[in-house]
């Protein structure tokens, strides 16, 4: 099954998406957490 998913990403569909990570500060504790998502390349600037 892993070979099948890797092959589907190499067909070009995976190049349209990017994994983005944003550091978010908690207002109550002041500590930082990381928010991760996989989004389409067209929406990267809107996400940040």
mmCIF entry with sequence, helices, sheets and N, C-alpha, C, O atoms, coordinates in Angstrom:
data_MODEL
# 
_entry.id   MODEL 
# 
_entity.id                         1 
_entity.type                       polymer 
_entity.pdbx_number_of_molecules   1 
# 
_entity_poly.entity_id                      1 
_entity_poly.type                           'polypeptide(L)' 
_entity_poly.nstd_linkage                   no 
_entity_poly.nstd_monomer                   no 
_entity_poly.pdbx_seq_one_letter_code       
;(UNK)(UNK)(UNK)(UNK)(UNK)(UNK)(UNK)(UNK)(UNK)(UNK)(UNK)(UNK)(UNK)(UNK)(UNK)(UNK)
(UNK)(UNK)(UNK)(UNK)(UNK)(UNK)(UNK)(UNK)(UNK)(UNK)(UNK)(UNK)(UNK)(UNK)(UNK)(UNK)
(UNK)(UNK)(UNK)(UNK)(UNK)(UNK)(UNK)(UNK)(UNK)(UNK)(UNK)(UNK)(UNK)(UNK)(UNK)(UNK)
;
_entity_poly.pdbx_seq_one_letter_code_can   XXXXXXXXXXXXXXXXXXXXXXXXXXXXXXXXXXXXXXXXXXXXXXXX 
_entity_poly.pdbx_strand_id                 A 
# 
loop_
_entity_poly_seq.entity_id 
_entity_poly_seq.num 
_entity_poly_seq.mon_id 
_entity_poly_seq.hetero 
1 1  UNK n 
1 2  UNK n 
1 3  UNK n 
1 4  UNK n 
1 5  UNK n 
1 6  UNK n 
1 7  UNK n 
1 8  UNK n 
1 9  UNK n 
1 10 UNK n 
1 11 UNK n 
1 12 UNK n 
1 13 UNK n 
1 14 UNK n 
1 15 UNK n 
1 16 UNK n 
1 17 UNK n 
1 18 UNK n 
1 19 UNK n 
1 20 UNK n 
1 21 UNK n 
1 22 UNK n 
1 23 UNK n 
1 24 UNK n 
1 25 UNK n 
1 26 UNK n 
1 27 UNK n 
1 28 UNK n 
1 29 UNK n 
1 30 UNK n 
1 31 UNK n 
1 32 UNK n 
1 33 UNK n 
1 34 UNK n 
1 35 UNK n 
1 36 UNK n 
1 37 UNK n 
1 38 UNK n 
1 39 UNK n 
1 40 UNK n 
1 41 UNK n 
1 42 UNK n 
1 43 UNK n 
1 44 UNK n 
1 45 UNK n 
1 46 UNK n 
1 47 UNK n 
1 48 UNK n 
# 
_struct_asym.id          A 
_struct_asym.entity_id   1 
# 
loop_
_struct_conf.conf_type_id 
_struct_conf.id 
_struct_conf.pdbx_PDB_helix_id 
_struct_conf.beg_label_comp_id 
_struct_conf.beg_label_asym_id 
_struct_conf.beg_label_seq_id 
_struct_conf.pdbx_beg_PDB_ins_code 
_struct_conf.end_label_comp_id 
_struct_conf.end_label_asym_id 
_struct_conf.end_label_seq_id 
_struct_conf.pdbx_end_PDB_ins_code 
_struct_conf.beg_auth_comp_id 
_struct_conf.beg_auth_asym_id 
_struct_conf.beg_auth_seq_id 
_struct_conf.end_auth_comp_id 
_struct_conf.end_auth_asym_id 
_struct_conf.end_auth_seq_id 
_struct_conf.pdbx_PDB_helix_class 
_struct_conf.details 
_struct_conf.pdbx_PDB_helix_length 
HELX_P HELX_P1 AA1 UNK A 2  ? UNK A 8  ? UNK A 2  UNK A 8  1 ? 7 
HELX_P HELX_P2 AA2 UNK A 9  ? UNK A 13 ? UNK A 9  UNK A 13 3 ? 5 
HELX_P HELX_P3 AA3 UNK A 14 ? UNK A 16 ? UNK A 14 UNK A 16 5 ? 3 
HELX_P HELX_P4 AA4 UNK A 41 ? UNK A 43 ? UNK A 41 UNK A 43 5 ? 3 
HELX_P HELX_P5 AA5 UNK A 44 ? UNK A 47 ? UNK A 44 UNK A 47 1 ? 4 
# 
_struct_conf_type.id          HELX_P 
_struct_conf_type.criteria    ? 
_struct_conf_type.reference   ? 
# 
_struct_sheet.id               AA1 
_struct_sheet.type             ? 
_struct_sheet.number_strands   2 
_struct_sheet.details          ? 
# 
_struct_sheet_order.sheet_id     AA1 
_struct_sheet_order.range_id_1   1 
_struct_sheet_order.range_id_2   2 
_struct_sheet_order.offset       ? 
_struct_sheet_order.sense        anti-parallel 
# 
loop_
_struct_sheet_range.sheet_id 
_struct_sheet_range.id 
_struct_sheet_range.beg_label_comp_id 
_struct_sheet_range.beg_label_asym_id 
_struct_sheet_range.beg_label_seq_id 
_struct_sheet_range.pdbx_beg_PDB_ins_code 
_struct_sheet_range.end_label_comp_id 
_struct_sheet_range.end_label_asym_id 
_struct_sheet_range.end_label_seq_id 
_struct_sheet_range.pdbx_end_PDB_ins_code 
_struct_sheet_range.beg_auth_comp_id 
_struct_sheet_range.beg_auth_asym_id 
_struct_sheet_range.beg_auth_seq_id 
_struct_sheet_range.end_auth_comp_id 
_struct_sheet_range.end_auth_asym_id 
_struct_sheet_range.end_auth_seq_id 
AA1 1 UNK A 17 ? UNK A 25 ? UNK A 17 UNK A 25 
AA1 2 UNK A 32 ? UNK A 40 ? UNK A 32 UNK A 40 
# 
loop_
_atom_site.group_PDB 
_atom_site.id 
_atom_site.type_symbol 
_atom_site.label_atom_id 
_atom_site.label_alt_id 
_atom_site.label_comp_id 
_atom_site.label_asym_id 
_atom_site.label_entity_id 
_atom_site.label_seq_id 
_atom_site.pdbx_PDB_ins_code 
_atom_site.Cartn_x 
_atom_site.Cartn_y 
_atom_site.Cartn_z 
_atom_site.occupancy 
_atom_site.B_iso_or_equiv 
_atom_site.pdbx_formal_charge 
_atom_site.auth_seq_id 
_atom_site.auth_comp_id 
_atom_site.auth_asym_id 
_atom_site.auth_atom_id 
_atom_site.pdbx_PDB_model_num 
ATOM 1   N N  . UNK A 1 1  ? 0.819  -1.179 0.000   1.00 0.00 ? 1  UNK A N  1 
ATOM 2   C CA . UNK A 1 1  ? 0.000  0.000  0.000   1.00 0.00 ? 1  UNK A CA 1 
ATOM 3   C C  . UNK A 1 1  ? 0.873  1.257  0.000   1.00 0.00 ? 1  UNK A C  1 
ATOM 4   O O  . UNK A 1 1  ? 0.481  2.267  -0.584  1.00 0.00 ? 1  UNK A O  1 
ATOM 5   N N  . UNK A 1 2  ? 2.018  1.222  0.623   1.00 0.00 ? 2  UNK A N  1 
ATOM 6   C CA . UNK A 1 2  ? 2.874  2.400  0.660   1.00 0.00 ? 2  UNK A CA 1 
ATOM 7   C C  . UNK A 1 2  ? 3.382  2.754  -0.733  1.00 0.00 ? 2  UNK A C  1 
ATOM 8   O O  . UNK A 1 2  ? 3.505  3.931  -1.074  1.00 0.00 ? 2  UNK A O  1 
ATOM 9   N N  . UNK A 1 3  ? 3.675  1.744  -1.530  1.00 0.00 ? 3  UNK A N  1 
ATOM 10  C CA . UNK A 1 3  ? 4.152  2.010  -2.882  1.00 0.00 ? 3  UNK A CA 1 
ATOM 11  C C  . UNK A 1 3  ? 3.068  2.701  -3.703  1.00 0.00 ? 3  UNK A C  1 
ATOM 12  O O  . UNK A 1 3  ? 3.366  3.564  -4.529  1.00 0.00 ? 3  UNK A O  1 
ATOM 13  N N  . UNK A 1 4  ? 1.826  2.327  -3.478  1.00 0.00 ? 4  UNK A N  1 
ATOM 14  C CA . UNK A 1 4  ? 0.728  2.925  -4.224  1.00 0.00 ? 4  UNK A CA 1 
ATOM 15  C C  . UNK A 1 4  ? 0.572  4.407  -3.889  1.00 0.00 ? 4  UNK A C  1 
ATOM 16  O O  . UNK A 1 4  ? 0.334  5.212  -4.790  1.00 0.00 ? 4  UNK A O  1 
ATOM 17  N N  . UNK A 1 5  ? 0.700  4.785  -2.625  1.00 0.00 ? 5  UNK A N  1 
ATOM 18  C CA . UNK A 1 5  ? 0.555  6.187  -2.243  1.00 0.00 ? 5  UNK A CA 1 
ATOM 19  C C  . UNK A 1 5  ? 1.738  7.021  -2.732  1.00 0.00 ? 5  UNK A C  1 
ATOM 20  O O  . UNK A 1 5  ? 1.555  8.170  -3.135  1.00 0.00 ? 5  UNK A O  1 
ATOM 21  N N  . UNK A 1 6  ? 2.931  6.466  -2.701  1.00 0.00 ? 6  UNK A N  1 
ATOM 22  C CA . UNK A 1 6  ? 4.098  7.186  -3.186  1.00 0.00 ? 6  UNK A CA 1 
ATOM 23  C C  . UNK A 1 6  ? 3.986  7.397  -4.688  1.00 0.00 ? 6  UNK A C  1 
ATOM 24  O O  . UNK A 1 6  ? 4.333  8.465  -5.191  1.00 0.00 ? 6  UNK A O  1 
ATOM 25  N N  . UNK A 1 7  ? 3.508  6.397  -5.403  1.00 0.00 ? 7  UNK A N  1 
ATOM 26  C CA . UNK A 1 7  ? 3.366  6.524  -6.849  1.00 0.00 ? 7  UNK A CA 1 
ATOM 27  C C  . UNK A 1 7  ? 2.334  7.591  -7.200  1.00 0.00 ? 7  UNK A C  1 
ATOM 28  O O  . UNK A 1 7  ? 2.501  8.299  -8.193  1.00 0.00 ? 7  UNK A O  1 
ATOM 29  N N  . UNK A 1 8  ? 1.279  7.719  -6.412  1.00 0.00 ? 8  UNK A N  1 
ATOM 30  C CA . UNK A 1 8  ? 0.267  8.730  -6.715  1.00 0.00 ? 8  UNK A CA 1 
ATOM 31  C C  . UNK A 1 8  ? 0.791  10.133 -6.453  1.00 0.00 ? 8  UNK A C  1 
ATOM 32  O O  . UNK A 1 8  ? 0.375  11.075 -7.127  1.00 0.00 ? 8  UNK A O  1 
ATOM 33  N N  . UNK A 1 9  ? 1.699  10.297 -5.489  1.00 0.00 ? 9  UNK A N  1 
ATOM 34  C CA . UNK A 1 9  ? 2.272  11.613 -5.226  1.00 0.00 ? 9  UNK A CA 1 
ATOM 35  C C  . UNK A 1 9  ? 3.235  12.028 -6.337  1.00 0.00 ? 9  UNK A C  1 
ATOM 36  O O  . UNK A 1 9  ? 3.382  13.222 -6.598  1.00 0.00 ? 9  UNK A O  1 
ATOM 37  N N  . UNK A 1 10 ? 3.883  11.087 -6.987  1.00 0.00 ? 10 UNK A N  1 
ATOM 38  C CA . UNK A 1 10 ? 4.848  11.405 -8.019  1.00 0.00 ? 10 UNK A CA 1 
ATOM 39  C C  . UNK A 1 10 ? 4.194  11.727 -9.354  1.00 0.00 ? 10 UNK A C  1 
ATOM 40  O O  . UNK A 1 10 ? 4.885  12.148 -10.282 1.00 0.00 ? 10 UNK A O  1 
ATOM 41  N N  . UNK A 1 11 ? 2.913  11.547 -9.477  1.00 0.00 ? 11 UNK A N  1 
ATOM 42  C CA . UNK A 1 11 ? 2.224  11.846 -10.730 1.00 0.00 ? 11 UNK A CA 1 
ATOM 43  C C  . UNK A 1 11 ? 1.997  13.342 -10.911 1.00 0.00 ? 11 UNK A C  1 
ATOM 44  O O  . UNK A 1 11 ? 1.569  13.756 -11.989 1.00 0.00 ? 11 UNK A O  1 
ATOM 45  N N  . UNK A 1 12 ? 2.260  14.158 -9.917  1.00 0.00 ? 12 UNK A N  1 
ATOM 46  C CA . UNK A 1 12 ? 2.109  15.595 -10.052 1.00 0.00 ? 12 UNK A CA 1 
ATOM 47  C C  . UNK A 1 12 ? 1.077  16.166 -9.108  1.00 0.00 ? 12 UNK A C  1 
ATOM 48  O O  . UNK A 1 12 ? 1.057  17.379 -8.898  1.00 0.00 ? 12 UNK A O  1 
ATOM 49  N N  . UNK A 1 13 ? 0.224  15.349 -8.532  1.00 0.00 ? 13 UNK A N  1 
ATOM 50  C CA . UNK A 1 13 ? -0.795 15.849 -7.624  1.00 0.00 ? 13 UNK A CA 1 
ATOM 51  C C  . UNK A 1 13 ? -0.214 16.347 -6.315  1.00 0.00 ? 13 UNK A C  1 
ATOM 52  O O  . UNK A 1 13 ? -0.762 17.265 -5.705  1.00 0.00 ? 13 UNK A O  1 
ATOM 53  N N  . UNK A 1 14 ? 0.879  15.760 -5.876  1.00 0.00 ? 14 UNK A N  1 
ATOM 54  C CA . UNK A 1 14 ? 1.505  16.158 -4.621  1.00 0.00 ? 14 UNK A CA 1 
ATOM 55  C C  . UNK A 1 14 ? 2.281  17.458 -4.718  1.00 0.00 ? 14 UNK A C  1 
ATOM 56  O O  . UNK A 1 14 ? 2.541  18.103 -3.702  1.00 0.00 ? 14 UNK A O  1 
ATOM 57  N N  . UNK A 1 15 ? 2.651  17.846 -5.919  1.00 0.00 ? 15 UNK A N  1 
ATOM 58  C CA . UNK A 1 15 ? 3.425  19.078 -6.094  1.00 0.00 ? 15 UNK A CA 1 
ATOM 59  C C  . UNK A 1 15 ? 2.558  20.317 -5.939  1.00 0.00 ? 15 UNK A C  1 
ATOM 60  O O  . UNK A 1 15 ? 3.089  21.421 -5.824  1.00 0.00 ? 15 UNK A O  1 
ATOM 61  N N  . UNK A 1 16 ? 1.255  20.166 -5.932  1.00 0.00 ? 16 UNK A N  1 
ATOM 62  C CA . UNK A 1 16 ? 0.353  21.300 -5.800  1.00 0.00 ? 16 UNK A CA 1 
ATOM 63  C C  . UNK A 1 16 ? 0.042  21.610 -4.343  1.00 0.00 ? 16 UNK A C  1 
ATOM 64  O O  . UNK A 1 16 ? -0.641 22.593 -4.055  1.00 0.00 ? 16 UNK A O  1 
ATOM 65  N N  . UNK A 1 17 ? 0.531  20.792 -3.425  1.00 0.00 ? 17 UNK A N  1 
ATOM 66  C CA . UNK A 1 17 ? 0.250  20.987 -2.006  1.00 0.00 ? 17 UNK A CA 1 
ATOM 67  C C  . UNK A 1 17 ? 1.558  21.142 -1.238  1.00 0.00 ? 17 UNK A C  1 
ATOM 68  O O  . UNK A 1 17 ? 2.591  20.594 -1.621  1.00 0.00 ? 17 UNK A O  1 
ATOM 69  N N  . UNK A 1 18 ? 1.491  21.900 -0.145  1.00 0.00 ? 18 UNK A N  1 
ATOM 70  C CA . UNK A 1 18 ? 2.662  22.163 0.680   1.00 0.00 ? 18 UNK A CA 1 
ATOM 71  C C  . UNK A 1 18 ? 2.288  22.003 2.142   1.00 0.00 ? 18 UNK A C  1 
ATOM 72  O O  . UNK A 1 18 ? 1.197  22.390 2.562   1.00 0.00 ? 18 UNK A O  1 
ATOM 73  N N  . UNK A 1 19 ? 3.204  21.428 2.917   1.00 0.00 ? 19 UNK A N  1 
ATOM 74  C CA . UNK A 1 19 ? 2.997  21.333 4.360   1.00 0.00 ? 19 UNK A CA 1 
ATOM 75  C C  . UNK A 1 19 ? 3.506  22.625 4.985   1.00 0.00 ? 19 UNK A C  1 
ATOM 76  O O  . UNK A 1 19 ? 4.671  22.988 4.824   1.00 0.00 ? 19 UNK A O  1 
ATOM 77  N N  . UNK A 1 20 ? 2.617  23.316 5.704   1.00 0.00 ? 20 UNK A N  1 
ATOM 78  C CA . UNK A 1 20 ? 2.975  24.583 6.322   1.00 0.00 ? 20 UNK A CA 1 
ATOM 79  C C  . UNK A 1 20 ? 2.901  24.440 7.839   1.00 0.00 ? 20 UNK A C  1 
ATOM 80  O O  . UNK A 1 20 ? 2.065  23.707 8.367   1.00 0.00 ? 20 UNK A O  1 
ATOM 81  N N  . UNK A 1 21 ? 3.788  25.151 8.529   1.00 0.00 ? 21 UNK A N  1 
ATOM 82  C CA . UNK A 1 21 ? 3.849  25.114 9.987   1.00 0.00 ? 21 UNK A CA 1 
ATOM 83  C C  . UNK A 1 21 ? 3.837  26.552 10.495  1.00 0.00 ? 21 UNK A C  1 
ATOM 84  O O  . UNK A 1 21 ? 4.634  27.384 10.064  1.00 0.00 ? 21 UNK A O  1 
ATOM 85  N N  . UNK A 1 22 ? 2.925  26.826 11.413  1.00 0.00 ? 22 UNK A N  1 
ATOM 86  C CA . UNK A 1 22 ? 2.812  28.168 11.996  1.00 0.00 ? 22 UNK A CA 1 
ATOM 87  C C  . UNK A 1 22 ? 2.986  28.065 13.502  1.00 0.00 ? 22 UNK A C  1 
ATOM 88  O O  . UNK A 1 22 ? 2.422  27.173 14.135  1.00 0.00 ? 22 UNK A O  1 
ATOM 89  N N  . UNK A 1 23 ? 3.771  28.982 14.083  1.00 0.00 ? 23 UNK A N  1 
ATOM 90  C CA . UNK A 1 23 ? 3.958  29.016 15.520  1.00 0.00 ? 23 UNK A CA 1 
ATOM 91  C C  . UNK A 1 23 ? 2.914  29.966 16.111  1.00 0.00 ? 23 UNK A C  1 
ATOM 92  O O  . UNK A 1 23 ? 2.833  31.131 15.721  1.00 0.00 ? 23 UNK A O  1 
ATOM 93  N N  . UNK A 1 24 ? 2.115  29.456 17.057  1.00 0.00 ? 24 UNK A N  1 
ATOM 94  C CA . UNK A 1 24 ? 1.023  30.227 17.643  1.00 0.00 ? 24 UNK A CA 1 
ATOM 95  C C  . UNK A 1 24 ? 1.253  30.345 19.146  1.00 0.00 ? 24 UNK A C  1 
ATOM 96  O O  . UNK A 1 24 ? 1.525  29.352 19.821  1.00 0.00 ? 24 UNK A O  1 
ATOM 97  N N  . UNK A 1 25 ? 1.143  31.565 19.662  1.00 0.00 ? 25 UNK A N  1 
ATOM 98  C CA . UNK A 1 25 ? 1.340  31.803 21.094  1.00 0.00 ? 25 UNK A CA 1 
ATOM 99  C C  . UNK A 1 25 ? -0.001 31.708 21.814  1.00 0.00 ? 25 UNK A C  1 
ATOM 100 O O  . UNK A 1 25 ? -0.981 32.327 21.399  1.00 0.00 ? 25 UNK A O  1 
ATOM 101 N N  . UNK A 1 26 ? -0.038 30.939 22.880  1.00 0.00 ? 26 UNK A N  1 
ATOM 102 C CA . UNK A 1 26 ? -1.254 30.785 23.678  1.00 0.00 ? 26 UNK A CA 1 
ATOM 103 C C  . UNK A 1 26 ? -1.462 32.033 24.531  1.00 0.00 ? 26 UNK A C  1 
ATOM 104 O O  . UNK A 1 26 ? -0.536 32.452 25.225  1.00 0.00 ? 26 UNK A O  1 
ATOM 105 N N  . UNK A 1 27 ? -2.657 32.642 24.501  1.00 0.00 ? 27 UNK A N  1 
ATOM 106 C CA . UNK A 1 27 ? -2.878 33.857 25.296  1.00 0.00 ? 27 UNK A CA 1 
ATOM 107 C C  . UNK A 1 27 ? -2.943 33.600 26.801  1.00 0.00 ? 27 UNK A C  1 
ATOM 108 O O  . UNK A 1 27 ? -2.662 34.503 27.589  1.00 0.00 ? 27 UNK A O  1 
ATOM 109 N N  . UNK A 1 28 ? -3.305 32.388 27.210  1.00 0.00 ? 28 UNK A N  1 
ATOM 110 C CA . UNK A 1 28 ? -3.449 32.113 28.640  1.00 0.00 ? 28 UNK A CA 1 
ATOM 111 C C  . UNK A 1 28 ? -2.122 31.763 29.303  1.00 0.00 ? 28 UNK A C  1 
ATOM 112 O O  . UNK A 1 28 ? -1.812 32.288 30.372  1.00 0.00 ? 28 UNK A O  1 
ATOM 113 N N  . UNK A 1 29 ? -1.330 30.879 28.682  1.00 0.00 ? 29 UNK A N  1 
ATOM 114 C CA . UNK A 1 29 ? -0.089 30.434 29.311  1.00 0.00 ? 29 UNK A CA 1 
ATOM 115 C C  . UNK A 1 29 ? 1.144  31.144 28.773  1.00 0.00 ? 29 UNK A C  1 
ATOM 116 O O  . UNK A 1 29 ? 2.175  31.183 29.445  1.00 0.00 ? 29 UNK A O  1 
ATOM 117 N N  . UNK A 1 30 ? 1.054  31.704 27.574  1.00 0.00 ? 30 UNK A N  1 
ATOM 118 C CA . UNK A 1 30 ? 2.213  32.365 26.984  1.00 0.00 ? 30 UNK A CA 1 
ATOM 119 C C  . UNK A 1 30 ? 3.157  31.411 26.280  1.00 0.00 ? 30 UNK A C  1 
ATOM 120 O O  . UNK A 1 30 ? 4.183  31.840 25.753  1.00 0.00 ? 30 UNK A O  1 
ATOM 121 N N  . UNK A 1 31 ? 2.834  30.120 26.259  1.00 0.00 ? 31 UNK A N  1 
ATOM 122 C CA . UNK A 1 31 ? 3.704  29.159 25.590  1.00 0.00 ? 31 UNK A CA 1 
ATOM 123 C C  . UNK A 1 31 ? 3.347  29.090 24.103  1.00 0.00 ? 31 UNK A C  1 
ATOM 124 O O  . UNK A 1 31 ? 2.261  29.496 23.689  1.00 0.00 ? 31 UNK A O  1 
ATOM 125 N N  . UNK A 1 32 ? 4.270  28.574 23.327  1.00 0.00 ? 32 UNK A N  1 
ATOM 126 C CA . UNK A 1 32 ? 4.074  28.476 21.888  1.00 0.00 ? 32 UNK A CA 1 
ATOM 127 C C  . UNK A 1 32 ? 3.703  27.048 21.495  1.00 0.00 ? 32 UNK A C  1 
ATOM 128 O O  . UNK A 1 32 ? 4.230  26.085 22.052  1.00 0.00 ? 32 UNK A O  1 
ATOM 129 N N  . UNK A 1 33 ? 2.797  26.922 20.537  1.00 0.00 ? 33 UNK A N  1 
ATOM 130 C CA . UNK A 1 33 ? 2.447  25.637 19.952  1.00 0.00 ? 33 UNK A CA 1 
ATOM 131 C C  . UNK A 1 33 ? 2.609  25.745 18.448  1.00 0.00 ? 33 UNK A C  1 
ATOM 132 O O  . UNK A 1 33 ? 2.638  26.843 17.894  1.00 0.00 ? 33 UNK A O  1 
ATOM 133 N N  . UNK A 1 34 ? 2.715  24.609 17.797  1.00 0.00 ? 34 UNK A N  1 
ATOM 134 C CA . UNK A 1 34 ? 2.895  24.578 16.357  1.00 0.00 ? 34 UNK A CA 1 
ATOM 135 C C  . UNK A 1 34 ? 1.649  24.013 15.701  1.00 0.00 ? 34 UNK A C  1 
ATOM 136 O O  . UNK A 1 34 ? 1.156  22.956 16.095  1.00 0.00 ? 34 UNK A O  1 
ATOM 137 N N  . UNK A 1 35 ? 1.139  24.719 14.697  1.00 0.00 ? 35 UNK A N  1 
ATOM 138 C CA . UNK A 1 35 ? -0.034 24.288 13.951  1.00 0.00 ? 35 UNK A CA 1 
ATOM 139 C C  . UNK A 1 35 ? 0.439  23.876 12.563  1.00 0.00 ? 35 UNK A C  1 
ATOM 140 O O  . UNK A 1 35 ? 1.029  24.678 11.840  1.00 0.00 ? 35 UNK A O  1 
ATOM 141 N N  . UNK A 1 36 ? 0.177  22.619 12.192  1.00 0.00 ? 36 UNK A N  1 
ATOM 142 C CA . UNK A 1 36 ? 0.628  22.089 10.908  1.00 0.00 ? 36 UNK A CA 1 
ATOM 143 C C  . UNK A 1 36 ? -0.569 21.733 10.047  1.00 0.00 ? 36 UNK A C  1 
ATOM 144 O O  . UNK A 1 36 ? -1.558 21.191 10.540  1.00 0.00 ? 36 UNK A O  1 
ATOM 145 N N  . UNK A 1 37 ? -0.479 22.037 8.754   1.00 0.00 ? 37 UNK A N  1 
ATOM 146 C CA . UNK A 1 37 ? -1.513 21.660 7.800   1.00 0.00 ? 37 UNK A CA 1 
ATOM 147 C C  . UNK A 1 37 ? -0.877 21.432 6.443   1.00 0.00 ? 37 UNK A C  1 
ATOM 148 O O  . UNK A 1 37 ? 0.204  21.947 6.158   1.00 0.00 ? 37 UNK A O  1 
ATOM 149 N N  . UNK A 1 38 ? -1.551 20.659 5.611   1.00 0.00 ? 38 UNK A N  1 
ATOM 150 C CA . UNK A 1 38 ? -1.168 20.491 4.219   1.00 0.00 ? 38 UNK A CA 1 
ATOM 151 C C  . UNK A 1 38 ? -2.218 21.225 3.400   1.00 0.00 ? 38 UNK A C  1 
ATOM 152 O O  . UNK A 1 38 ? -3.392 20.855 3.400   1.00 0.00 ? 38 UNK A O  1 
ATOM 153 N N  . UNK A 1 39 ? -1.782 22.277 2.697   1.00 0.00 ? 39 UNK A N  1 
ATOM 154 C CA . UNK A 1 39 ? -2.721 23.107 1.953   1.00 0.00 ? 39 UNK A CA 1 
ATOM 155 C C  . UNK A 1 39 ? -2.261 23.269 0.512   1.00 0.00 ? 39 UNK A C  1 
ATOM 156 O O  . UNK A 1 39 ? -1.124 22.942 0.172   1.00 0.00 ? 39 UNK A O  1 
ATOM 157 N N  . UNK A 1 40 ? -3.150 23.774 -0.327  1.00 0.00 ? 40 UNK A N  1 
ATOM 158 C CA . UNK A 1 40 ? -2.847 24.006 -1.741  1.00 0.00 ? 40 UNK A CA 1 
ATOM 159 C C  . UNK A 1 40 ? -1.918 25.212 -1.865  1.00 0.00 ? 40 UNK A C  1 
ATOM 160 O O  . UNK A 1 40 ? -1.990 26.142 -1.062  1.00 0.00 ? 40 UNK A O  1 
ATOM 161 N N  . UNK A 1 41 ? -1.058 25.192 -2.862  1.00 0.00 ? 41 UNK A N  1 
ATOM 162 C CA . UNK A 1 41 ? -0.065 26.256 -3.031  1.00 0.00 ? 41 UNK A CA 1 
ATOM 163 C C  . UNK A 1 41 ? -0.693 27.633 -3.232  1.00 0.00 ? 41 UNK A C  1 
ATOM 164 O O  . UNK A 1 41 ? -0.077 28.638 -2.879  1.00 0.00 ? 41 UNK A O  1 
ATOM 165 N N  . UNK A 1 42 ? -1.890 27.704 -3.785  1.00 0.00 ? 42 UNK A N  1 
ATOM 166 C CA . UNK A 1 42 ? -2.536 28.990 -4.031  1.00 0.00 ? 42 UNK A CA 1 
ATOM 167 C C  . UNK A 1 42 ? -2.979 29.672 -2.739  1.00 0.00 ? 42 UNK A C  1 
ATOM 168 O O  . UNK A 1 42 ? -3.174 30.887 -2.734  1.00 0.00 ? 42 UNK A O  1 
ATOM 169 N N  . UNK A 1 43 ? -3.141 28.943 -1.664  1.00 0.00 ? 43 UNK A N  1 
ATOM 170 C CA . UNK A 1 43 ? -3.690 29.484 -0.423  1.00 0.00 ? 43 UNK A CA 1 
ATOM 171 C C  . UNK A 1 43 ? -2.647 29.670 0.679   1.00 0.00 ? 43 UNK A C  1 
ATOM 172 O O  . UNK A 1 43 ? -3.011 29.876 1.837   1.00 0.00 ? 43 UNK A O  1 
ATOM 173 N N  . UNK A 1 44 ? -1.379 29.602 0.345   1.00 0.00 ? 44 UNK A N  1 
ATOM 174 C CA . UNK A 1 44 ? -0.318 29.698 1.356   1.00 0.00 ? 44 UNK A CA 1 
ATOM 175 C C  . UNK A 1 44 ? -0.293 31.089 1.993   1.00 0.00 ? 44 UNK A C  1 
ATOM 176 O O  . UNK A 1 44 ? -0.232 31.197 3.217   1.00 0.00 ? 44 UNK A O  1 
ATOM 177 N N  . UNK A 1 45 ? -0.339 32.148 1.192   1.00 0.00 ? 45 UNK A N  1 
ATOM 178 C CA . UNK A 1 45 ? -0.271 33.505 1.759   1.00 0.00 ? 45 UNK A CA 1 
ATOM 179 C C  . UNK A 1 45 ? -1.489 33.814 2.607   1.00 0.00 ? 45 UNK A C  1 
ATOM 180 O O  . UNK A 1 45 ? -1.371 34.534 3.599   1.00 0.00 ? 45 UNK A O  1 
ATOM 181 N N  . UNK A 1 46 ? -2.658 33.295 2.249   1.00 0.00 ? 46 UNK A N  1 
ATOM 182 C CA . UNK A 1 46 ? -3.854 33.504 3.055   1.00 0.00 ? 46 UNK A CA 1 
ATOM 183 C C  . UNK A 1 46 ? -3.746 32.796 4.401   1.00 0.00 ? 46 UNK A C  1 
ATOM 184 O O  . UNK A 1 46 ? -4.254 33.294 5.405   1.00 0.00 ? 46 UNK A O  1 
ATOM 185 N N  . UNK A 1 47 ? -3.089 31.641 4.428   1.00 0.00 ? 47 UNK A N  1 
ATOM 186 C CA . UNK A 1 47 ? -2.971 30.870 5.661   1.00 0.00 ? 47 UNK A CA 1 
ATOM 187 C C  . UNK A 1 47 ? -2.082 31.579 6.679   1.00 0.00 ? 47 UNK A C  1 
ATOM 188 O O  . UNK A 1 47 ? -2.369 31.561 7.876   1.00 0.00 ? 47 UNK A O  1 
ATOM 189 N N  . UNK A 1 48 ? -1.004 32.202 6.205   1.00 0.00 ? 48 UNK A N  1 
ATOM 190 C CA . UNK A 1 48 ? -0.111 32.914 7.116   1.00 0.00 ? 48 UNK A CA 1 
ATOM 191 C C  . UNK A 1 48 ? -0.675 34.280 7.427   1.00 0.00 ? 48 UNK A C  1 
ATOM 192 O O  . UNK A 1 48 ? -0.069 35.042 8.181   1.00 0.00 ? 48 UNK A O  1 
# 
